[in-house]
């Protein structure tokens, strides 16, 4: 942080870079554990294992408990799973 211009050498897919971009664009929403706060298409970031940033997209499908499923890839290919609240959330974003 503190750069005056984007660093072309930084991989644009890195979660912290995306978080910064979403926040700067005004897409940030409060993080909560209330399932009703999350809408299909929302982007959620989390910390896996206490140190690995992770990103997920909120699905239009819900678990049997009414929690939105999340679409993500954590190493086994793209999955749609009930993991929205499985990891500590670090960001919630909605792009209009």
N, C-alpha and C positions, 0 to 999 in steps of 0.2 A: 504494500500500500504506500501511498505517498507519491506515486508516479504522476507525472503531468500528462502523460499520454499512455495508451495501451502498449503493453510489451508484446511485440509480434512473436516472441520466442515462447510464450506461455501457451500451453495447450488449452484451447477454448472449451474443452469438455470437462475440465476439472471442476468439481462441485464448488469449492470456495470461490472460484472466478464467476461461476454462474450465480451464486448467491449475491455477490457484489453487484453484478449486472442487474439482476432482478430488483434489488433494493434501490439502486440508482434510478431505475426506470419507474419506480413507484408501485411495483407489483407486490410488495411485502404486505402480509396480513399477520395478525397475531397468531402465535402458536398456542394451541389448546389441546386438551384431551377429550373435547366434545365432538363426537362424530358428526353432528349436524353442521359444524363449522366448515366441513370439507366437502367441496362440490366436485363433480366429475371434471377432469381436466386440470384441476389444481396441481401445482408442483410442490412436493414436500421434500425437505432435506433432513437427514438424520445422521447420527454418529453410530457406526457399527463397531462393536467391540471396544468402545471407548476411544477409538483413534482413527477410524476409517470413515471419511465423509461419504455419504451415499445419497442418491437422488431417486425419487419415485414420482409417478404420475397417479393421481387418484382416478380410479375406475368409476364407471357408471353402475357397476354391480356391487352388491353388499353381501356381507357375511350373514349367517343366520341370526346373529346378534344385532344386525343393522349397522355394522361398521363398514364403511366403504373399503373395497379391496384396493390394493395398490399394484401398479404395473412397474416392474423393476427388473434389473439384471444384476444378480449378485454372484455371478460366476457359472450359473447353470443355464444360461440363455434367458431370454425374456420370460418372465413368469407373472401371472396375475394371482396374488395371494392376499391372505388376511394378515398383513404385516404393518398396517398403518401405524399402529401404536407399539410395535414390537421392539423398536429402537428409540432412544432419546431423540426427540425431534429438535432440529436446529433452525428450521425455516419453513415458512408456508407462503406460497406465492400464487397469485391469480392474474393471468394475462387477459385483459379484456378483448 
